[in-house]
Amino acid sequence: MSLWQVIVLVVWGVLIAAGYYLGKRKRRKADGVWLAIILGPIGLAITAFALHTRPPEPRWYAVDLDEASNELRDVVHRSLEPAHISVWLTPPD
């Protein structure tokens, strides 16, 4: 391996690491790495100007605990009721 090939590989590795850390800051790790691998410095610039993704906001729901417990009780009672199964046995021919 010549000196130039080693230099190119080292620079490429630094670009990939920079793409990872820049993508991690923008919450786009995979994008940063893949763009740095494929496009090099141009991919790093694309990652730098990409929008920062926000985490999804948690959704809160008001639950009426009395109503929920009554519904759960009804489901449990229905599941514990004996099943009315009729079995018809036919004599063998």
WOTALIN-V705476 format. One record per residue. N is the residue number from 1. OMEGA is omega in whole degrees, 0 to 359 (* if undefined). BURIAL is + if it has 16 or more other C-alpha atoms within 10 Angstrom, else -. D_FIRST is the distance of its C-alpha to the first C-alpha in Angstrom with 1 decimal. Layout:
n=N omega=OMEGA burial=BURIAL d_first=D_FIRST
n=N omega=OMEGA burial=BURIAL d_first=D_FIRST
//
This chain:
n=1 omega=181 burial=- d_first=0.0
n=2 omega=181 burial=- d_first=3.8
n=3 omega=181 burial=- d_first=6.7
n=4 omega=178 burial=- d_first=8.2
n=5 omega=178 burial=- d_first=6.3
n=6 omega=180 burial=- d_first=6.9
n=7 omega=179 burial=- d_first=10.3
n=8 omega=179 burial=- d_first=11.1
n=9 omega=180 burial=- d_first=10.7
n=10 omega=179 burial=- d_first=12.7
n=11 omega=179 burial=- d_first=15.2
n=12 omega=177 burial=+ d_first=15.6
n=13 omega=177 burial=- d_first=16.3
n=14 omega=178 burial=- d_first=18.8
n=15 omega=179 burial=+ d_first=20.4
n=16 omega=178 burial=+ d_first=20.9
n=17 omega=178 burial=+ d_first=22.4
n=18 omega=177 burial=+ d_first=24.6
n=19 omega=178 burial=+ d_first=25.7
n=20 omega=184 burial=+ d_first=26.7
n=21 omega=176 burial=+ d_first=28.7
n=22 omega=176 burial=+ d_first=30.2
n=23 omega=178 burial=+ d_first=31.1
n=24 omega=179 burial=- d_first=32.6
n=25 omega=180 burial=- d_first=34.8
n=26 omega=184 burial=+ d_first=36.0
n=27 omega=177 burial=+ d_first=36.4
n=28 omega=184 burial=+ d_first=33.8
n=29 omega=184 burial=+ d_first=30.8
n=30 omega=178 burial=- d_first=29.7
n=31 omega=181 burial=+ d_first=30.1
n=32 omega=181 burial=+ d_first=28.1
n=33 omega=183 burial=+ d_first=25.1
n=34 omega=178 burial=+ d_first=25.2
n=35 omega=177 burial=+ d_first=25.8
n=36 omega=179 burial=+ d_first=22.9
n=37 omega=187 burial=+ d_first=20.6
n=38 omega=188 burial=- d_first=22.0
n=39 omega=178 burial=- d_first=23.1
n=40 omega=183 burial=+ d_first=21.1
n=41 omega=178 burial=+ d_first=23.3
n=42 omega=177 burial=- d_first=26.1
n=43 omega=177 burial=+ d_first=26.3
n=44 omega=177 burial=+ d_first=26.5
n=45 omega=178 burial=+ d_first=29.4
n=46 omega=179 burial=+ d_first=31.1
n=47 omega=181 burial=+ d_first=31.0
n=48 omega=181 burial=+ d_first=32.4
n=49 omega=178 burial=- d_first=35.3
n=50 omega=180 burial=- d_first=36.0
n=51 omega=177 burial=- d_first=39.4
n=52 omega=179 burial=- d_first=39.7
n=53 omega=180 burial=- d_first=41.1
n=54 omega=175 burial=- d_first=44.1
n=55 omega=179 burial=- d_first=45.0
n=56 omega=179 burial=- d_first=47.9
n=57 omega=180 burial=- d_first=51.2
n=58 omega=179 burial=- d_first=53.2
n=59 omega=180 burial=- d_first=56.3
n=60 omega=179 burial=- d_first=59.5
n=61 omega=175 burial=- d_first=62.4
n=62 omega=182 burial=- d_first=65.9
n=63 omega=174 burial=- d_first=67.2
n=64 omega=186 burial=- d_first=70.8
n=65 omega=179 burial=- d_first=70.7
n=66 omega=180 burial=- d_first=74.3
n=67 omega=179 burial=- d_first=73.6
n=68 omega=180 burial=- d_first=70.3
n=69 omega=177 burial=- d_first=72.0
n=70 omega=179 burial=- d_first=74.8
n=71 omega=179 burial=- d_first=72.5
n=72 omega=178 burial=- d_first=70.6
n=73 omega=179 burial=- d_first=73.9
n=74 omega=179 burial=- d_first=75.0
n=75 omega=180 burial=- d_first=71.9
n=76 omega=180 burial=- d_first=72.2
n=77 omega=178 burial=- d_first=75.9
n=78 omega=182 burial=- d_first=75.3
n=79 omega=181 burial=- d_first=72.6
n=80 omega=179 burial=- d_first=75.0
n=81 omega=179 burial=- d_first=78.0
n=82 omega=180 burial=- d_first=78.9
n=83 omega=178 burial=- d_first=78.0
n=84 omega=183 burial=- d_first=80.9
n=85 omega=176 burial=- d_first=79.7
n=86 omega=179 burial=- d_first=82.2
n=87 omega=178 burial=- d_first=81.4
n=88 omega=178 burial=- d_first=83.4
n=89 omega=177 burial=- d_first=83.7
n=90 omega=179 burial=- d_first=84.8
n=91 omega=179 burial=- d_first=86.3
n=92 omega=180 burial=- d_first=84.3
n=93 omega=* burial=- d_first=85.7
//
